[in-house]
């Protein structure tokens, strides 16, 4: 049960900085470190804003989290304001397709 009003929840969500998908990205960081893979950078200034960049290898890695990128298996669409979220996730999926083609 949510303890804030819809208006308060909207204000809270508007302040969320969507620059990191922490749970998924942290699993990837842990994997890289466990395999002693070096040379990667985060927040590297490239078009499309990749999550990880290996500059020497000229490799960009995008980590698409289940909710924000519409994973058909794990994305649970919120029941409140459903039309907004369906449109938002659909735009993210289309943007991902364009980014994948580049």
N, C-alpha and C positions, 0 to 999 in steps of 0.2 A: 504494500500500500504506500503510495506516494504521500509524503508529509507536507508538500508545498502545493500551492494552487497551480493551475495550468499556466497562468500568466507568469508566475515566479519561475516555473520550470522552463518556460520559453526564454526568459531573461538569462537564466543560468546556462542553457544550452547555446544561446547566442554568443556567450563569452568563451565557449570551448574552442581552443586552438587545435585545429585538425592537422597539425604538422607531424604527428607521430601516432602510430598504432602500437602503443607500448608493449602490450602483451606479446604480440606476434613478432615485433622487431627485437624485443629482448631475447626471445627464444633464438632468433637468428644470430644475434650477437654472441650468445652463449655457445652456439654451435661453431661459429667462426673461431672463437677463442679456444674451444676444446680441441679443434683440429689444427691449432696454431697457424691459422690463416691471417696474414698481416697485410697491411697496405690499403685497407679500406677506410673510407671517410664517410661521415654523416653530414647532412646539411651542406653538401658540396654544391656550389652555384652552377647548376646545369639546367637547361630547358627541361621542363616536365617534372622537376623536383624529385629526382630519384631518392629512395630511402638510404641506399648505400652506393658508394662509388669507389671503384678500384682504378685510380687515375692512371697508373702505369700500364695496366691491362686494357685501358679504355673500355671499361665495363661498368654499366649502371644496373642496379638491382632495385626493382620495385616490389615492396611487400604489400600485398593487397589483403587487408583484414576482412573478415567475413561480413561484418555489419555494413561498413561504409562502401564495400565493393560488391555487395549483393550476392554473396556465396549462396548458391541454390540449396546447399545442404545445411548451412548453419545460420544464415541471416534470418532473424526473427523480426519482422516488420512491426513497429509499434502500432497498437490499436488506435490510440489517440492521434488525430491529425493524419490519418492514414494516407490520404491523397497527397499531402505534402511529402511524406517520406517515400512513397512510391516514385514520385517525380524526382526527388533528390537522388535516390539510389540509382534510378534509371539514367540520370545525367552522369553520375559517376561511372557507370558501366560504359556508356558511350565514350566518355573522356578516356577511359582505360583502353578502349579499342583503338582510338586515335593514337594514343601514346605508344601502344604496342607496335603499330605500323611504322613508326618513325625509326 
